[in-house]
């Protein structure tokens, strides 16, 4: 068997939690995956001059002559998935892991690729969410740095590089990369830079507000939501519930789960308008359907207390469990409280323990 050694950029991608998705509804999952391949993945690979080397069920291995093309392809696929997953419950979403590596590979006569470059690409995980897994930050930084060296590097590359620097705790470098993306008109980078400034890199809340306003004016839902939060909490501006509601409402129109949740809290508490549990519950229900953990916790609290409907302890527990699985601390505390409802005290009135149940519903 003849072999050829060459330098190549390798993109490895697979579906997160494919076994779970297929186990829940195999036919539907496979049908959706076939549609994604024909409508999004394969056309995007072609546009960026990629060559499919291997398909492995839910996975794919693609060769590119340029790491810039590989990164652009991965970003376009991930952006496309964000659009296609909008409104889909988290447990039913198809999400891809995309890893990229530039290095020497060996091409065998049958077209298969071997060597560490392929293995590293398969291990790297450049996500399409706002998080980057700790072990994958070096891979993300290397790929984005290489792509940013191109004279026509798109603004998204600079944003992703800034994000990688931020997760690697290099704020100065993150600011520099975000600024380049902002100069190119990236609203996502405006929000990212504003959040970075707001978290102490630059103590200038006026500049933070201006960045959020620029992003919001360009239609960015997160910029709108952050402005609503600033006015609602009086961060760098006087508290103004009316302005907060206006910005949240604009973000709600863009289907922002967090804005829907925040507007629900204001409606629940009567901030800037009358208290209305029915309207608040409707907003929480909408945000919960989009996978917002805080809204799911609120649905549990409403079911437990019988707000805007009858008391339903079983439904409350189900909501709390779902929110707790997403990391919501209030839901975790509520589950513990419902599992251990009776506090015990000693003869001096001091807490001495509690009576708990096994948590089965």
Buried (B, 14 or more C-beta within 10 A) or exposed (E): EEEEEEEBBBBBBBBBBBEEBBEEEEEEBBEBBEEBBEEBBBEBBEEBEBBBBBEEEBBBBBBBBBBBBBBBBBBBBBBBBEEBBEEBEBEBBBBBBBBBBBBEBBBEEEEBBEBEBBBBBBEBBBBBEEEBBEEBBEBBBBBBBBBBEBEEBBBBBBBBBBBBBBBBEBBEBBBBBBBBBBEBEBBBBBBBBBBBBBEEBBEEBEBBBBBBBBBBEEEBBBBBBBBBBBBBEEBBBEBBBEBBBBBBBBBBEEBBBBBBBBBBBBBBEEBBEEEBBEBBBBBBBBBBBBBBBBBBBBBBBBBBEEBBEEEBEEBBBBBBBBBBBBEBEBBBEBBBEBBBEEEEEEEEEEEEEBEEEEEEE
